[in-house]
Amino acid sequence: MFYCKEFLGLNVLSLYEGNLLGVVDKLYFDRKLKKLMELELVGEEGNKLILPTKSIYHLGKNAITVKNNQAVKLKVEDSDFVTCPINSKAYTIRGEYLGVIKEISLNEKFLTEKFSLDNDKALDISTLASSGKNTTIFYENTDRVNVKKFTPQKSPKIFKSNNVQTAEIMPKPANETNLQSNQSPNAIEVETPKPNVQSADFLLGRVCTKDIFNFNNEILIKAHAVITKKNLKEINKYGKLRELMLYSK
């Protein structure tokens, strides 16, 4: 049997490369809290990594081992799973306060078994009704209601008529009109995001593994090129930062 708090702060080691990949910082369950799905790591350079539990080779007392570096992936977006509900308040579906969740026990397949509260109560996974950001709700023995049927009412769809015409209140300047008429018909106008290079500084010095192009099919960085601050800024300008994260090492 494993406990969720045992994972936090553990080093993750790659057996093949002999590397320290990172330290466990967060845990993610599936939406029904039935299984621990992913571990979020903080790498040596401060970057966030994701380790699926299916890629764990062995869970030791002081470290977690994986077969090789490919067991982890760079975190580029928020997880689709639910964060670990430790320290969330527990209630019954009738509104009775049960306590605060202090620990979750798992079996060897990382399936949830019991929730331990701060008042020494233990609740089985079969009594779980629902879980949110800061509250977890459980059934009582006498309850026969299925909470999953309490779905929210769908919002009415709003249809936009194709016949509606918009009027230009302020006329466009003459120089702007001439500029648009002189543009190439094949050119693509791109609304570029504001640069955010600071959050991607960990990519500096890495090697790009494939050619990356902008929206006009112009190359931004070639495969096998070392990433510098200059091309990192250009790539971020065209919104290709996520693609560079995926294709760099």
N, C-alpha and C positions, 0 to 999 in steps of 0.2 A: 504494500500500500504506500502511496505517495501523498504528500501534502503540498498545497499550492505555495505556501511560504518557503518551502525548501528550495524552490526554483529560483526565487529572487536573489540576485547577487552572485549566482554561480557563474564561473567562467565556462565558456564554450570552446572546446579544443578540436582542431582538425587533425585526425590521426595520420592521414597520408602526408600532408605538408608539414605537420608538427607546428602549426600556428595557433595562437590565441585569437579567435575570431571576434570575441566581444564578451560582454557581461549581460546576463538576463535582467531586463528592466521592467517589462510588462508581460501579462498573460492574457490570451484571448480564447474565449469559449465559442462554441456554436450558439445560435440564437436561443436554443432551448436549454442551454447550460448543461447539456448531457455529456459533452466531451471537451477536453482541452485541445485546441486546434493549433495554436501558434504561440511562439515565444518571440518577444521583441527584444533585440540586443542593442547595446550601445557599443559601437566599434572603437578601436583605439584612436581613430581620427575624429570621433564624435558623430560619425554617420550612423543612421538607424538601419538595422538589418532585421530580417524576418527568418525565423527557423520554424518550419512546420514540425509538429511532434512526430509525424511519421518518419522524419529524417534523423531522429535521435538514435544513435547507436547504443549508448548506454548512459543511464543517469546515475552518477556516482555521488558520494557524500560531499565532495568538494568541487566537482566539475562535471559538465556534460560533455560527452564525446560524440563526434559525428565522423563519418567516413572520410570526407574531403571538403574542400571549400565550396563545392557546388551545392552542399546541403543548405546553405543560406542564400538569400537574395536581398538586394538593396530595396529598402522601403521607399517607394515613390508616391504612395497615396495612402489614405487612411484605410485601416483594415475593415473588411466586411463583417467581421465577427464582433462579439460582445466582450468588453473588458471584464476582467475578473471582478466579481461582486464583493470581494472582501472589504469590510468596513461599511457596507450598505446596511440600512435598517430593514428588518424583517417584520412583516405583518401577515395576518390571515386575510382571506378574502372578505371577511366580515369586519375588518378594520381593527382587530385586536393586535396590539404591539407585542412582538415576540422577543426582540432583542437585536443585537448587532452581530452580523456574520463575521467571525474572526478566523475561520479556517475552513477549507474544503478538502475532503479526502478523495483520492482517485485510486482506481485499481491499476494494474500493470499495463492496461491498454489505454490509460489516460481517460477512462470513463468516470464520470462523477458518481460518487456513492452517497456521501453525507455532507451536510452543512453543519458546522459547529458554531454555536452562538456564545456571546460573552457571559451568559448566565448558566453555562454548562449544559444547555439543551442541545440535542442533536436532531436534525430533521433529514429524513430520507429524500433522495432525488425524486421518488415517485409522488411526493406531496407538493412539488414545485408547481405553481400556477403561472407565474410570469416574473420577469426581471427587467428593470430599467437601469438608468444611470446611477441612481442613488437609493433605490428601493427594490426589495425582492419580496414577492407575495407567495404564500403557501396555502394549500388546502388544509381544512380540518377533517377529522375522520368522518364527520357526519355530512360533509358537503357532497352534493351530487351535481353541482353546476360546472359546466365546461367553460372556463374563462376565454378560451380561443374563439368562442362564438360571439364574443362581445366586440365585433369589428366596428370601426368607425363608419359613419355614413359617408358615402362618396360625394364629393363636391360636384355640382352641376357643370357640365362642359360648356365652355363659352366659344361659340363659333364666330370667326371673323369673316365678314362678308368681303368678297372679292370686288364688289361694286363701289366700295367706299373709296373716295378720292381725297387725298390730302392736299391742302393749298399751301403754297409757299408764302409766308407772311413777309419775310424779308428777302428781297431779290439778291441773287448771288453777285459778287463783284465781277467786273468784266474780265480781270486778269485770271480769276479762278475758272471762268468758263473757257477761256482760251487754253488754259493749262490742261483741262480735261479733254478738249478736242484734239490736242497734240499728242496725247498718250497713245501708245501702241495698243491695238485691239487685243493682243495676246497677253498684255501685262495684267498681273493680278494684284489688286490692291489688298494689302494686309494690314489689319489693325493690330499692331504689335503690342504685347504687354510691357509694362514697366520693368526695366531690368532689375533682377534680384540675384546678383552674382555672389553676394556674401554667403548665401545658404548653400552654394554649390562649389565653394572653394576647395572642398575635399577632392574634387575631380582633377585639380591641377597636378600635372606630372603623370597622370594615367595615360594609357595608350588607347586610342579609338580603334575599334575592331571592324568598322564598316564606314563607307562613305556616307556623309549626312548632307542633304540638300535643303535649300530653302524652297518657298512656294513657287518660285520661278525656275526651279530645277537647276539652280546655280549651286555649286558645291561650297559648303561651309568649312568642312574639314575632311581630309582624306583618311582612308583606313591606314592603320599602323603609324599615324602621326601622334606625337606627344601633345597633350592638351596644355595650351598656354592661356594666360589671362586674356590675351587679345582675342583668340578665337572663341574662348568661353563666353566673353561678352557679346560677340556677334551671334553665337548660337542661342543665347538667352534672349536676344533681341527678336529673333524669329520664332520664339516659342518652341525650340527644339531641345530644350534642356532635358526633358524626360527621356527622349530618344538617346541622347548622349549618355545618360546614366545607365541605360539598359545595354548599350553597346560600347562599354569601356571597361578596362581592367587594369 
